[in-house]
Amino acid sequence: MRLMKGKVYFLSESGERRVRLRLRLRLGWCVVIVVLLTCMEMTLANRPPQFVLNEGQSEIVLRLKEGKETSIGTLVHRLKGFDSDEDPLIFGLRGQAANDLLRIENLGSNEGNVYLKKELDRETEDSYTLILTLTDGHLGEGSFVTQSLLILVEDVNDNAPICRTDNSTVKVEENSDVPLILTTIECEDLDEGPYGQVIYKLQTDPGDEEVFSIQQTKDGKGLLKLLQPLDYDKKFLYQLRVIATDRANTGQVNTATHPILVEVVDREDRPPEWLVVPSVTRISEDVPKGTHVLQVRAIDGDRGVNNKISYSLLNENDLFGVDSESGIVFTKGTLDREDDRNGGSFILQLQATEKTNSKDKSLSISTEVTVLLLDVNDETPRFASRSYVAEVVENQPVDVPVTFLGDSIAECFDHDLGLNGTFRLYTEGDGGVFEITPSQGINQVTFLVRVKNPSRLDYERLKVINFTLVAEEVGIEKKKSKVGMTVFLRDANDNSPQFEKEIYKVNISENALPGTTMIQIRAHDDDSGLLGTEGIRYTSITGSIADELILNPITGVITVGSTNKKSLDRELSPAYFLNVEARDNGGRGNRNTVQIQLLINDLNDEKPNFLLSRYEGRIFENEFQFISPLIVEAKDKDLPNTKNSEIHYSIVSGNEEGHFQIDEITGKLSIKKTLDFESLPVIPGHPESNVKKLNLTIRANDMGSAPLFSLAAVTVWVLDQNDFSPEFKKKYYHKIIREDTPQGTEILTIQAEDLDASLPFNRIFYRMENGAGDKFMVDSESGVIRLSPGATLDFNLHSSHVLQINAIDGGGLKSKIPTVVNITVLDTNNKPPSFIVNTADGIYHAKIKENSPRGTYITQFRASDPDQKPILRYRLDLNKSEGRSPEGRLVKGLQLNTLFTLDSSDAILRVGGGQLDRETVEFIRLTIEVEDKGTENGKQMATAQIQIQIIDEQDNEPIFRRSIYSTSLVENSKIGTVVLTLVADDADLDTHIRYALLPLASDPHRTEFPLVIDSDSGVITVSQPNKIDRETRQWINFTVLAEDSGNGRTTKGIGRAEVFVRILDQNDNSPLFIPGQDRIEVREDTKVGSVIGSVEARDLDEGPNGKVSYVLDRNSAMGKFSIDPESGRIRVAGLLDREETPTHSLVIEAWDNWYGYSSPDSRSSFKNVLVILLDVNDEKPVFEGLEEEFVVTEFHEGVIGTIRAKDGDAPDLPNSWIQFKIRGGNELGLFKLEQGKNQAKLFPARSLKGFYGNYTLSVEASDGGKPINVVSRDFQVHITDFNDNAPRFITLQNLTVAIPENATVGSSVIQIRAIDSDTGPNGVVRYRFRKDLASNLDTFTIHPTTGLITLTKPLDRQKVKLYHVRVEAYDLGQIPLSSDLTFKVKVENMKEFQPVFIVSSISINFTENTEEERVELPEAVGSDNDEDEEEPDICYFILSDDQNSTEIFYLDPYEHWISPKIILDREQTPSYEIKVLATTDCKGSQLIAQIRSTLAVTIMVNDLNDNSPKFEKRVFSGGISTSSSFGSIIVDLSAADSDAPNTSNSQLTYYIIPPIRTSLTEGLGHLSENQNLFLIDGKSLLLNFDPQINMKGYFKFEVGVKDGDSLMDTAVVLIYLLREDQKVKIVVRRNPVEVRENVDKFLRTLSNITGARVNSDMSSFQFHENMDGSVDKTKTDFFVHFVHPENNIVLEVEQVLKLIDLNIEELDEIFKEFNVIDTQGSTLTPRRSKGLSGEGRNLFLVYAGGTAIFLALLLLVVISLSCAQRSKYQRRLKAATATAYGSSSTILPRSGTVPNTNIHSSEGSNPIWMQAYHNNWYKEDTHSLSGNSESRDSLEENGMGSSPPSSHMRSFLGSDEGRRKIEVNRVYHKNILYGNPIDTNSTCLILKKHLETTEL
């Protein structure tokens, strides 16, 4: 309630409670009234304080100077106050702006000091209107006494003038009339009075004072005038500076500089200037017409005009012209460098003329250019003769020249120069027989044609060779000429008999009769007479069946002999290879052989034979494909690809139902009609087997004329499949339950059935498909549906649940139609109500106008309850309600119970009796509660909130935020410049305020007023810039009105504000350079730091604006120069080099007030300074070209070579003029130099004949500068010898040499020697035979270098008694010279003896896998009886042996060389032992071995590296754990190479192939990127790091092995990180060394049977340690670990032991072989504690007591289980003993085994163990598990069975065949291995406990 004007107090009380008694309500009101009256009395007793002001003063006004005149912290005023209650007073400031500006310190009880907190700036804010506050602390929260404070900011001269920058550049035509006003300068100053008035001064460059002036105008502007005419050529740019200063008469005077750039516009008054004129241009002489030669460029001399230039040729001719526009000189005619009229050069006079519209005479300029013609290749090399004729003897050796006949001149020439005159010589069309030497020449050369390929010089084939000589340039064009050449061949006797065919092929039927003619062979010889075809005799036939054939020596007819003994059998050999020899000269001359290929024609005499006697196949029922393709195959030995061997297959029997069909060609058996497993007959004795069989009979017959056939049996095994899916007995189930049904309650049971007859296909599992959510679950085996644990039902969410359940059998088939279960839920009243709110924020919203009357409807709430019969009641919770002001502050003391009422039944909210005022509270948030009175248990309530917005009504006027506004404005501001923004506020909402300027009486429409205000935004902008003139008015004062919209009121609210605008000025200037110092010349060797010049610029400003700083442009300085920023001195900053850059154009900038380029107040000007570098002789001459060697002959007379050099100094100065001298190497005076311009030519100073050799000339090159620079270079001159001396023999001519007839091959005959007086290759002598027609030079050979003649074949005095030998000695010159020597060799007679080998045995070598390899065997020695009697030939044969040597090796009977017939393989047969017989019986009819005539030959097969090493395993694996030490062996790698041992071919090297990858790893840290985790030492893989406990995963990488030739193989290595408790300990009765040597077999067998990857710990082999710690050296312990082969996970010990037990029968053999005693898990040794503290002992006692109690309970359980099982095992023992020790007919064989021992017994062994070992102890059949008590006591049920273990006991990691059989078994065994639940009702056998291995 309102008690005092300006002060409002509120009291709040608790809302009405309906559940309270009416009496207590009345008592509460009485208490409230008493408290309220007490507060009113206390309030009326306090009186407010007051500000103490001067008399007549209503406002505190302070005048403060801006800036530093009134510094921060200055005491600006002292406040005083008065309080009649004498309460202590507190002074304060209202608003953030006031607190930012001022600070108040309270003094005593009634005073306060006011300090300045922020520096004042009149140009920013010229006045401040602030509110002071005063309180005595009893006025209530937020209530103060206020007082206005006005601060007026006084001006000081702190602003410099500011000038407009839009007129900084002025253009003036040269020679313009004067005086001329160029521009107007306007500057303004923001200060007031004289401080804001500007005066102007002009500052120019020296010498320009009389050219320009500036005049002050009345309105404060400056006029820039031109006083004198301007000349563009003298100066085209003027930099002026206008100095603007204010009129301050005391204190600081502020200035500004405004730079003005005056550009002079040029006129046409200067001739053109050449820009580009190439002095010398070189072009080829063959360029076409119109070719661009060069281009000249000129520009207008008037730089500012730049008229176009026209070009012309003053000495115009028919060869050159010029384009008038572009200045391009081009050719008009054909050029010829060889033309004598021009000498290969032209001087052209060019003129450039300016194109102008001026009436004056056109201006022009001329120059001269030189054009040099370059030579082109326009000559073709030519031969001196049009054709050539020569002769040569056939079979001449290489490099023998032909002899030119007639007038042939062997010369060729080309008159071009340099490379254009260089050509190469070669032949075409000769087939590579000849070659030309030299192959290349320059200008002119004499050539020879030499023999290149003697094999083509065969007189019998070719008597004349016609070909072409070609001379072709080596350049790009490759011009060439050709001439024909004819070479005639001279004949020699050099041919052997030639057969008509290279190979004869003969077809003959097998078992041909004797006398049958096979073939007739014929040979011819190109020689004449007896040496030709006339003297040919067929001397022998060799081969495997040569003895059974007859050869006619005259006709060459071969017939079948009478000794044929069924050898022509195609099945024994389809072909035979024979060799027939023919010799000319009546059978004694040259020989040749031909091969006869004898092909045996086939007869159908072999029947087909099946490869196997029985075939088996496997197939699943209902399938069309066998598991593995079933193909029968038969072979027929008759000829392949004929009807005799063509086999057709058919089914004879067993296919009565037509299920099968066979491909008659391939023998592939396929399914024609699918098989039904259920319909097939069962196998007798195996009625429950899941496999059935069918027997078929297959016939294979050939297609010969009399077909032959054979039969084979085929067994087809048919496997069962899961071909029936389960079906539900009912398709629909229905059940009704309450929604509060407890979790886990059984609801109903569903059932399904499967027609399959065997497990696991008929075993049914139930699975919930959908509809259950998390509410229901079904037991997979029983089909019982229950409410899931933790699940609750909600009738309102789901009144019913429809479940869809599928049945799946053990084979994975689902039921075709799932069953549907419908569960209906009954409702219970157990849910609370909830409000229905349709807003995004979840609360109600409503609006009500302020001042609305009582009972006004606001809104109605709605709530819902999911239960069926709720009773809802509503009420307001005022304790959780609130109201907030328009500013968002919480309104305290708000009596909401009087403002609103809520009906408890219909939930309608209405306005109460209180008044709604939006300005007090705009938003009210109420909390509503609803309660369900019909609940069964406890309260059910819900709450909601409503936010009520109070709608405003117009009842307030606009108020400006400030009553007085002050600002400044730069004069001449542009239209639209924002001056000030005014804002007025209206407490009402939705009102629009419009702004306007108060009209003046003199200007009611404000047409003369320069400002305008936006009616909507209140922004004041410039509208008339020309009327804002600081000199006319310094202030603009006006009033602004703010008017609201009224919104229905009769009058609108209006607010007012006063605005004061101050007008400001501007100012700027630029520095100007003083003319001069535009060009600087400096020596290029000037030292760094030297001053070479300076520049100066002046600025009329003072202070920082007048201080000039100099900056040198980096790009123009290029790091070579620098400038002092203060003085302007230019210095050398880097080494200068005129040869690199002769001139530098420096760009210098002058800046005032310069603080870097980013400073916006800096002004600048620019100046160009040209620095010219003067040349210094600092460049040494440099020799040009890479040619340092000159080669000439001793007869050379012309130029030897040209030496060139260049100098980088100025070409027009002596610094670059080079002179040459020979300083050394010319002591004999053989050479001289002829000087030229920067070159010298080297000539012979006298004759060089006889002075051949190498000369090093030191040539010196010196320039003409001072000091002189001298360099030298060595040039090699090679004077070559001219081949003018032929070799001459030292050996006498016509010499006769005697040699014995029995001289062995290789014996020396004589050594020939010759010398040559030339040097180099010309003096090197080589030797060769000169062949004659009658010579037998193949008997001898001559060494080409030493001249030693040796015997190459045995001598036969009966044939030749005297040899005439002609030796030629020739040199190696380019044109070789030669001499001949003739001598005789006489064969002397020796005593006759039988053919005898000089040695009895010999060892030779052949290389494997090598073709055409031969070795010559020692020759047997024989003699004649008489000189006149002809000695028979000695022939050589291989004697037959059991190694079939005659079929492996071939021995030439006459030449006695041996070679393999087949490809030898050292790895199959490393050596052979054969016998060779020397005999005179060359027909080989009787080969009788004689001791001296027999040679034992050992043939060793040399190894080739043809076998790469192979790893014995593709995957090596091992494991490491924390016990593995650094450097320990992890894996032993093993590989083998079948190449020769102890050689590089089989020497193996092992290495690691990066990268080393990690998988499933943890805890490796930095090791995961380390590639050096493992090392290889020999074959061992070593550990290269220390494993830690937290490491997991495995490493995978590749290892390689290579032999000496880098043949290689790779394998994969897997290294697993495992824990110590994952190892399995195996105890065997063997010593450690023996176990380690054979452990690979044990691990391999263990892996194959279990299917797991098994690794051993390589360092774990040690003697067995007994329980008492003693060592048993008869046993060995080692550790292994198992790894899953698919996911590479190390198996736990429990899994490994189960896996071993599942496969114990298959492991029996290997366990017995290795004497395995025990398999157990690894035992970990715990760390021993050093001691226990007292607290630790107590804790230990607690644990020990608990452990003892647990063990006692465990003992009771074990005893109970033992008693329960006692009777069962007694019955089993009784049954076992009834049959275990009977006769031999017992069901147990006497060879039964006791587990893990080497003792095999039946009687005397524990029958329980024996039964367990067969895995029947742990099996229970269906009857025992169903609890049939009668069967439990039956001897038949408890007896020991002898049936083999079930296939279901195989490991899931079994063999590949097991995987292919039944997939279900793998799943079953996985369940066993990993502990998955298995149905106990299954007929499958289930493992019940781990098999303990015990030594008996």
Disulfide bonds with the S-S distance in Angstrom:
Cys163-Cys187 1.82
Cys1435-Cys1482 1.82
